[in-house]
Amino acid sequence: MTAPNFAALLQGFFTQRLMQQRQCSPHTIASYRDCFRQLLRFAQQRLGVAPQRLKFEQIDAPLVAAFLEDLQQSRGIGASSRNLRLTAIRSFFRYASFEMPDCAAQIQRVLAMPSKRCSRAQIGFLMREEIDALLRAPDRRSLAGRRDHALLLVAVQTGLRLSEITGLCRRAVCLGTGAHIRVLGKGRKERSTPLTKTTAEVLGAWLREVADGDDAIVFPSARGNRLSPDGVQFLLAKHVDRARQSCESLRDKHVTPHVLRHTTAMELLQAGADRSVIALWLGHESITTTQIYLDANLDIKQAALDKVNPVKGRVNRFRPDDQLMAFLKDL
């Protein structure tokens, strides 16, 4: 049995491994696709070989290392984004280890490439007055304003991921007793998120203005299609700019759709919710992921500090050195 060429191997990785066997989400497939498009363009520039004519032996560890270094140097991506690209490449080479055992040494060298360590900054989130200012920003006299108000309210209250919000359909929204939203999240895990009375009322009023049908998008674009991630970021930035006029603390914050998700977690944490509940609410794979919200919550740290007996200190008045001694000290 002859080993497949590189083009056939890469196609099999996407169609057989990712789509059929692992049934990865469209978001994961799109992320891996973009990584290999960048890698193939880099290989074409470096080796002078068209992607269709590339051989598997040419995609070795030195080429992968040069590709990752080029991403950081020319594109300015951070260490975490670099590590995501390396994760996609490793996944492909693990698949290749079963299809091309003769290249085991080359594959092991790529799999042994280490991830780059990176510092982890504290997460950003909005305070309650900032949330209120943001929700007041959309002009609810217009259809687009009412859509944006409902979208922002759902995002802040439920903590849905951006892809979950833009792909939300009417059949996933239950507004009767025990109002909630059902989504198929990361890792193809289905979860239900309850809605507050206010959110359910706003969402119900909005749904009466959009198209019927179980497959209808809850928050459509002006053309009736699914909002793109850039579209959501654009409308969010527009309303944040307006909210800054009445809330000065927003002027120093970079607000993204994921910041709204962090805001949900911080609201739950400050309300006394257990970390396991927050992990279930957000659809985290592990409870340890929720640790980042404890790190960023100063109220919890302050409450712990208030229970500690303060260490007695003493403030002494500064007295400068004798002029002659200071002269000798500075020599």
N, C-alpha and C positions, 0 to 999 in steps of 0.2 A: 504494500500500500504506500503510495507516494504521499509525501507531506504536502499540505496545501501551501500555496504561495502567500505572500504577506497580505495582498488585497483580499483574497478569499478568507484568510484567517481573521482579518479585522471585521469583515462582513459577518462571519459566523459568530464572532464575539458579541456583536450587537443583536443579531437576529435570534441566535440560539441561546447564548448564555444570558444576556440581559433581558430580552423580551420574553422568550419562551420559558426558560428554566427558572430564572429569578423573578420574572414578572416585575421588573423595576418600574418605578413611576416615570411618567413623561419628563418630569423635572430632572431626575437622575440621568436619564438617557440623553437629554439635551445638554447637560453639563459634561458628560463623557464625550459626546459628539464634538462639542466646541474645543475640548482639550486636544482631541486627535486631529482636528482641522488645523489647529495651531502647530502641532507637532509635525504634521506632514508638510506644511508650508516651510517650516524651519529646515526640515530634512532636504527639501527640494533646493533651498537656497544654499545649504551647506554642502550637499553632495552633488548637486546638479542633475538629479534624477527625478523624473515625474513620479507622483505618488503611486500611479498604477504600476510602474515598473520597479518600485522599491522591493528589495529583498529583505526577508526577516533578519538575516545576519547583519544588515546595515543599521538596524535599530538596536544598538548596543548601549551599554552603560555610559561610555564617554559621550555619546550623542545625546542621550537623555539628560545627562548632567549639564551639558552645554545648553540644551533647550531650556531647562529650568533656570539656569543662570541668565540666559538672554531675556526670559520673561521678567525677571526682577530688574534687570538693568535697563532694557529698552521700554518695557511697558509700565514699569514702576509698581508692580504688584507686591503685596506684602508676603511675609513668610507663610501665613495661613492659607492664602490663595495658592501659593506655590505648592504647599503640601496637598491641597485638594487635587491639583494636576497630577502629582506623583501618585496619589491614591488611585486615580483612574488608570494610569499606566501600569501600576502594579496589578490591578485587577485583570487587565488584558494579558499580562505576562503569566499570571497564574493559570489563566485559561490556556495559554500557549504551551504551558508545561505538560499538559495532557495530550495536546495535538502534535507537538514537535519535541519528543523526548531526546532526540539527537542534539538539540540545542540547550541541554540542561545547564551547562556551565554558563552560557551567555544569559540565560533566564535568571539563574541564581544571583549573578552579579547585579542585575537590575533590581531584583526583589530585595537585595541586601542594602540598597541605597537608603540612607537614613533620612527621616524627616528633619526639617530645620526647626530648631527651637525658637519660640517667639514669645514675647511678653504679652500678657493678657490684660488689656485695659478693663476698667470697670464699665459695666453696661450703662447705657443711657436710658432714662425713663422720664416721664412727665409727672409733675406734681398735680394735685387736684385742681388748683387754680389755673394751671396751664391746660389741663384737659378741658375745663369749662370754657376757656377762651378759644380753644381750637374748635369746639363744637358750636360755638356762637358764630364762627367765621363764615360758613357757607350762607349764601343768600337764599333763604328758603322760599322766596317769592318765585324763583325759577325752578324748572324741572331738574336741571343739573344740580342746583343747589340743594334741593331736597334729596336727590340721590347721594350727593357727597356727604350730607349730614347723616343720613342713615348708614352709609358705608363706614364713616369714621366712628359712629357710635357703636356699631357692631364690632369693629376692629378693637376698640378700646375695652369693650365689655367682655368679649369672648376670647381675645388673644389668638384668633385664627392666623395662620400663616398667610402670606401674600397670595400664594397660589391657591389656597383654600378659599379666600375671599373672592378672587376674580372668577373662580370656577364654580361658585355656589349657585345651585339651581333651586327652583321653587319646591321641588319634591323633597329637598333636604331641610326645608323650613317647616316646623310644626308650631302653630300659634295658638293652639287650644289650651286645655288644662295641662300644666307642666310644659310650657313653651320651651322649645330647644331647637338646636341646629345640629344636623348630622353631617359629618364630613369624613372623607377617606383621606387620612393624612399621610405623613411620611412613613415609609415602610409598609404602606398599604394597610395601615391600622385604622379601623373605623372607630370614631368616638362621637359622643353626643355632648354638647355644651349647653347648659341651661341659659335662658334669657331672663333678664329682669323684666318687671312689668312695663317700665318705661321703654326699654329697648323693643319689647314685643309690640307695643302700641305704635312706635315710630316705624318699625319694619312692616307691620301690617298695613299702615297707611300708605307706605311707599309701594307695597306690592299691588295695591289697588290701582296704581297708576301705570304699571308696566304690563307687558304681554302675559297672557295666561299660558298654561301648558307646563307639564311637569319638568320638561327639559329647558324651560326659559331661564335665561341668566337673570339673577336677582339684581345685579348691578351692571347693566349693559353700558356700552359706549354710546356716543351720539348716533352711531349707525346701527345700533342694536346688537353689536357683537360683544364678545368678551373683552373686558378691559385688559390692556397689556400692562406688564409691570412698570414700564416707563410712564404709561398713562396715569397709573395710580400715584407714582412718585411726583408727577407734574401737578396733579390736583392737590396732593398733600402739601407740596411746597407752596402752592398758591395760597392755601388757607392758613398755613403757618405764618407766611408773611403778613397776612391781614391780622392774625391773632397777636402778632408781636406789637401791634399798635396799642393794644390794651393790656398786654402782659409783658413787662420788660424782661422777665427772667427767660423768656423764649428766645431773646435776641442772641444769647450765647450758646444755644443748643442746636445741634444738627439733628433734625427729626426725620426719620425714615419710617416706612411701614413696619419694620422690625422693632423700632423703638416703641410703637404702640403695643406690640406683643409683650415687650418687657414691662410696659406700664401695667398691663393686666396682671402680670405675675406679682409686681410690687404692691398693687392694690390688694390682692388676695393675701399676700404675706403680712402687710400692715394690718389687715383685718383679723389676723390670727389663724389663717388657714395653715394646716400642716403641709410640710414639704411634699409628702406623698400625694396629697390632694392637688397641689399645684402641678405636679408632674403629670398626673392623670388629666388635669384640665387642659394643659398645653400639648399633651400627646408626646411627652418625652419618653425615650426608651428606658432611661435609668433615672432614679431619684437623685443621683449625684450631679446630673446636669442642672438641677435646681439650686445647687450650692452657690452659683454666681449671684443669685438674688439676695442671699444672706450676706455675701461679701459687700454688696452695694447698699444695704439698708443701714443707714446711720442710726435710725431710731432704735433698732434692736441693740446695737452696740452701746448707744447712750443709756438705754434701760439697764443693761448689764453693768455699765460704769456707775450708775446711780446706786447700785446695790453694794458696791465695794467701798470699804472705808478708805477715805483719801489718805495718801502718804503725806505726812507732815513735812513741809519744806520750809526753808528760811530764805528770805530775800535779804541779801547784803548790799549795802550801798557801795557803788564803785568808787575806788580811791586810786588815782593814778600813781604810778611809780615815782620814786624820787628822780628828779631830773638827771642827776649824775648817773644813777643806776640805769635809767632808761637809755642814756647815751651809750653806756658800755654794753647794754643788751642788744642794741641795734648795730653794733660794729660787726 
